Amino acid sequence: MSSNLKGLHAIVHGTVQGVSFRYYARLEAARLGLTGWVRNLPDRTVETYAVGPRDRLESYHDWLQRGPSQADVSWVDATWSDTPEQTFETFEISYGTRDY
C-alpha cells in the first residue's frame, strides 16, 4: 500500500437521498481517481469512504459539502486517516448493509 494514500470517511446530512447523490459521488470520485464506496443509510444520510492522495480527498470533501444540484447538504461529518482502513480497486455504489 502506497504511503501517500489517505482515507476519508464521511457522513453527509441533509436532503441527500432520492437526489442521485450516490451516482454523482461515484462520478466525482472516479474523476478524482479515488477508490472506495458510497451508500445510503437508514437515517436518510449518505455514508462514503474514499482512499487516495490527500489533495484529491480534500477536493472530494469539498464536493460532498455541495453535492449534486438536487441535493441540499446541511453538514458533513468527516474523519480523516493517514493510513486507509483498507484499499479498493474501484469506487462503488453500495446497496444494502454490506460491511466493509
One Martini backbone bead per residue (centre of mass of N, CA, C, O) as a GRO file, in nm:
protein
  100
    1MET     BB    1   0.096   0.037   0.024
    2SER     BB    2   0.077   0.356  -0.022
    3SER     BB    3   0.178   0.631   0.175
    4ASN     BB    4  -0.006   0.854   0.010
    5LEU     BB    5  -0.247   0.719   0.127
    6LYS     BB    6  -0.573   0.807   0.222
    7GLY     BB    7  -0.858   0.868   0.442
    8LEU     BB    8  -1.229   0.905   0.398
    9HIS     BB    9  -1.489   0.957   0.629
   10ALA     BB   10  -1.846   1.011   0.555
   11ILE     BB   11  -2.133   1.208   0.662
   12VAL     BB   12  -2.429   1.306   0.494
   13HIS     BB   13  -2.640   1.581   0.548
   14GLY     BB   14  -2.978   1.597   0.442
   15THR     BB   15  -3.076   1.622   0.107
   16VAL     BB   16  -2.942   1.292  -0.009
   17GLN     BB   17  -3.199   1.140  -0.090
   18GLY     BB   18  -3.336   1.114  -0.412
   19VAL     BB   19  -3.070   1.282  -0.580
   20SER     BB   20  -2.818   1.111  -0.688
   21PHE     BB   21  -2.568   1.111  -0.496
   22ARG     BB   22  -2.415   0.845  -0.548
   23TYR     BB   23  -2.368   0.880  -0.847
   24TYR     BB   24  -2.205   1.155  -0.825
   25ALA     BB   25  -1.992   1.054  -0.628
   26ARG     BB   26  -1.871   0.844  -0.818
   27LEU     BB   27  -1.792   1.040  -1.042
   28GLU     BB   28  -1.607   1.219  -0.869
   29ALA     BB   29  -1.415   0.999  -0.773
   30ALA     BB   30  -1.325   0.912  -1.056
   31ARG     BB   31  -1.216   1.187  -1.148
   32LEU     BB   32  -1.002   1.177  -0.892
   33GLY     BB   33  -0.900   0.869  -0.842
   34LEU     BB   34  -1.078   0.713  -0.647
   35THR     BB   35  -1.150   0.490  -0.384
   36GLY     BB   36  -1.450   0.293  -0.282
   37TRP     BB   37  -1.758   0.421  -0.124
   38VAL     BB   38  -2.129   0.440  -0.139
   39ARG     BB   39  -2.418   0.502   0.088
   40ASN     BB   40  -2.713   0.442   0.229
   41LEU     BB   41  -2.894   0.529   0.515
   42PRO     BB   42  -3.167   0.492   0.724
   43ASP     BB   43  -3.138   0.815   0.822
   44ARG     BB   44  -3.088   0.975   0.531
   45THR     BB   45  -2.800   0.931   0.480
   46VAL     BB   46  -2.458   0.952   0.360
   47GLU     BB   47  -2.201   0.717   0.300
   48THR     BB   48  -1.832   0.743   0.289
   49TYR     BB   49  -1.532   0.588   0.136
   50ALA     BB   50  -1.202   0.717   0.074
   51VAL     BB   51  -0.912   0.670  -0.146
   52GLY     BB   52  -0.613   0.882  -0.142
   53PRO     BB   53  -0.491   1.163  -0.196
   54ARG     BB   54  -0.531   1.437  -0.006
   55ASP     BB   55  -0.610   1.648  -0.229
   56ARG     BB   56  -0.842   1.471  -0.348
   57LEU     BB   57  -1.003   1.440  -0.087
   58GLU     BB   58  -1.056   1.742  -0.050
   59SER     BB   59  -1.222   1.770  -0.309
   60TYR     BB   60  -1.439   1.567  -0.227
   61HIS     BB   61  -1.525   1.712   0.031
   62ASP     BB   62  -1.618   1.967  -0.110
   63TRP     BB   63  -1.836   1.825  -0.275
   64LEU     BB   64  -2.003   1.705  -0.038
   65GLN     BB   65  -2.095   1.999   0.061
   66ARG     BB   66  -2.284   2.010  -0.207
   67GLY     BB   67  -2.334   1.831  -0.434
   68PRO     BB   68  -2.580   1.797  -0.614
   69SER     BB   69  -2.823   2.010  -0.726
   70GLN     BB   70  -3.063   1.851  -0.563
   71ALA     BB   71  -2.916   1.896  -0.314
   72ASP     BB   72  -2.915   1.952   0.065
   73VAL     BB   73  -2.652   2.032   0.246
   74SER     BB   74  -2.583   2.067   0.587
   75TRP     BB   75  -2.358   1.836   0.661
   76VAL     BB   76  -2.018   1.705   0.741
   77ASP     BB   77  -1.887   1.411   0.865
   78ALA     BB   78  -1.533   1.388   0.923
   79THR     BB   79  -1.273   1.133   0.874
   80TRP     BB   80  -0.929   1.114   0.902
   81SER     BB   81  -0.658   0.915   0.746
   82ASP     BB   82  -0.320   0.812   0.707
   83THR     BB   83  -0.447   0.514   0.710
   84PRO     BB   84  -0.607   0.299   0.548
   85GLU     BB   85  -0.819   0.047   0.625
   86GLN     BB   86  -0.850   0.011   0.308
   87THR     BB   87  -0.852  -0.113  -0.017
   88PHE     BB   88  -0.940  -0.045  -0.364
   89GLU     BB   89  -1.018  -0.074  -0.706
   90THR     BB   90  -1.280   0.101  -0.670
   91PHE     BB   91  -1.584   0.290  -0.707
   92GLU     BB   92  -1.881   0.226  -0.517
   93ILE     BB   93  -2.208   0.134  -0.504
   94SER     BB   94  -2.395   0.063  -0.222
   95TYR     BB   95  -2.617  -0.204  -0.143
   96GLY     BB   96  -2.721  -0.204   0.156
   97THR     BB   97  -2.536  -0.361   0.456
   98ARG     BB   98  -2.255  -0.382   0.385
   99ASP     BB   99  -1.949  -0.451   0.511
  100TYR     BB  100  -1.601  -0.318   0.507
   0.00000   0.00000   0.00000
